[in-house]
């Protein structure tokens, strides 16, 4: 696998409303635990949609892993221009700080948000340009936005052998246990 789509829950779906939440380092450690073996097997790109939550945390993890794996590249492919413009200032600063560190950034649509078609076009492109997905989604915790990407990625997995790696709350708990951290 050379190109990996990393995505999952939006921060608010996890009850996370700022970057100080103590669950974020645990989620990032769980992401790292999944990424490192892939990088060591030849992963070249970590690609996200840049949504506030797992997407951006995966970017942060991949960016930090470039210290050990300098050939690793990180990309954000947003659905439309300036997706952060309606976020609060702290989230905007965080997002723009990550964009300064990625190797490639683009928006699929060259207009501001107009409709769900932009999100669908982005998802189609992300699935087409990647060899597999790392998806943080736990069906036992109820449905949420990653459900749709899960369905599409799973279908592509079954039809084309698209890589499919799931990250669950249990993986986050295991990462916490490894670090002797408490996960709430």
N, C-alpha and C positions, 0 to 999 in steps of 0.2 A: 504494500500500500504506500503510495507516494503522496497523495493528497487526501487529507482528512477534514471532513466537516465536523466541527465541534459546536454543539448547541444543547439546548434544554430549557429549563424553567427560566422565566423572567424573575427578577429578584422579588417582586411583590407576591408572586405565587408561592414563594418560600417564606413569606412573612419577613422579608429583609427590605428595609426602607432606607438604609444608609450604609456606607462602606465600613462602618465601625462594628457591624454585627459580628459576633464571635463565631457564627457558623461559616462565614466566608473562608477563613483559612482552612477549615476542614474540607470544604467543597474543593478548594484549590488543591489541597494535598491529594484528594481522591482523583482529581483530574490528572495531576502529575503522575500518580501511580499507574494510570492507564496509558498516558502518553509516552513515558520513558521506554517501555519495551517496544512500542511502535517506532519510535525514533531510532532505537538501536537496531531495528529490522529494516531501516531505510526510509522512514517517513521524512518527507521533505517540506511539506506545507501543512500548517494548521489554518483552516479557513473558517470564519464565522460570519454570521449576519450582523454582528455588532449590536445585538439587542442588550438592553441593560439587565444583567444577570449572568447566567452561566456562560453566554457567548463572550462577554468581556472578561470574565474571570479566566476563561480558557485562553484568551489572548494574553492576559497577564502571565499565566503559567508558562505558555510557550515562549514569551519574550524572556522570562527569567531563565528558561532552560537553554537559551542561546549561549549562556556563559559556558555550559558544558558541551553543547552541541551547536557550534557556531554556524553550521550550514542550514539549520532549521529556519524556515521562513514563516511569517505570519501575515494573514490577509483578512481584511474586513470587506465584505461585499454587502452594502446596505441596499434596501429595496428602493429608496428614493432619496432625493437631496435633503440634507440637513435633518436627519431623523431625530436629532437631539434637541432641536430648537424649542420644543415645548416642555423639556425637562427643566428641573430646577437648576440653579447655577452650579451647585456642587456636582451634580451628575453630568452637566455639560462639560465642566472642567475635567472631570475624570475621563469622560469619553474622548475628548479632544487630546488629552495627554496620552491615551493609548494610541490614538491614530498617529501621533507623532513618532511612535516607535514601531509601527507595523511596516512591513516591506511593500505592501500594496494595499491601496484603498480605492474603491470605486462604488458608485451607486448604479444599480441596474437601470433605473429610470432617471432621466436627467431633469425631472420636475419634482417639486415638493409633493407631499402626500396628496394623491387624488382618489385612490380607492384600493380595494383589496387585490385588484389585478396586479398591482406592483409587488405585493407580498408573494403572490403566486408565481410571478415571473422570476423573482429573486430565488424562491425555493427551487424552481425548475433548474435555474442556472447552477445553484449550489450542488444539487444532486448530479447534474451533468458533468460538472468540473471536478468532482471528487470521486475517490475510489471506495470510500467508506464513511461511516458516521460514528462519532462518539456522542451518544445521546444521554443526557441526564434526565431520566423520566422513570417514575415509579408508579405503575398503575394502581398499586394498592393504596396509594394516597389520593385517589380520585383523579378525574380528568382535568387536564390543564392544556395550555397552548401547545406544548410539545407533542400532544396526541396526533396532530395532523402530520407533522414531520415524521413521526414514528411510523404511521401507516404507509406513507409514501416510501420511506427508506426500507421498510420491511418488504414491501411489494417488490422494490428494485432488488433487494437481497435475494428473494426467492426466484425472481425471473432472470437476474443477470449475475448473481453471486456478489453483489455489492456488499462490502464489509459492513458489519453491523455489530457495534459494541455498545452495550447498555451500561449506564452508571446508575446505581440506585442509592437509596438512603442507607442500605446496608454497607455499600462501598464507602460512603462517607463515615459511617460509624467505625468501620475497620480502619480507616485512615486515622480517626481520632484515637482508637485503641493503640495503634502503632506509635502514636506521638504521646500517649498517656494524657490526652486531652479529654475534657468532658464535652460531650455533644448534647445539646438540649433540643 
